[in-house]
Every structure is written in structure tokens, then in C-alpha cells.
């Protein structure tokens, strides 16, 4: 995906922001972004894997100009068939991500790009469906 953007005059709050995170304020730029996702199921073990990776030339950096960077989201769901009793289905979930938004395929071009330092999140848990 490629986007051409142009910003109008800066407001007073934007001028204050320029001292903290100058890479967030941009005049005109061409943004190139590529997002890939793979979702698969391993039939023998009933393991579900989801991998999403986004590369762009316009991720914000707190000290520099916009730079190349990446966001990722990896999720693994493992079925636990030895716990299936009474009609319940058990799964274990492990996820690691540095993507800021839940859904990277919808929304504005800048929703993910203007996050200065996205946190890395690790999640683990068990789901039970009755």
C-alpha cells in the first residue's frame, strides 16, 4: 500500500508535541506499507497459528525523523484434548505482539505509525468452551 499525505498548518498543541516527539509531526510524505498475515491449522495436533507482520517506512521514532520499522502479532492456540470432559473444549493460548491496535487491517494509515514506542505484550492463558 502506498499513501501520499500532506499536513496543514500546525496548531499550538502540535508545536508543543514537536519538542517531545518530532517524528510525529510531518509535512508531506509518501508512506509505503506492506502487511502480511498467515493463518494455519496443524491438523494432527489441532494447533492454530496466526502470524501478522507489518513493515513501513514511516513509523514514528521519538528522537529522529520517521524511519523504517515493523509491527508483529504472533498467536498460537493449542488444543488440550486430554482435558475434554463433560462436553468442554480446552485450549491454551500464547501470544506475543508489539502492534498497538487490535485490528491492523482497518482504520487510518496513521493509527499504527504514530505510536512512538509500542509496548511488547506477552499473553498466555487457557480458554474453555462449554
Order of alpha helices (4+ residues) and beta strands (2+ residues): beta-alpha-beta-beta-beta-beta-alpha-beta
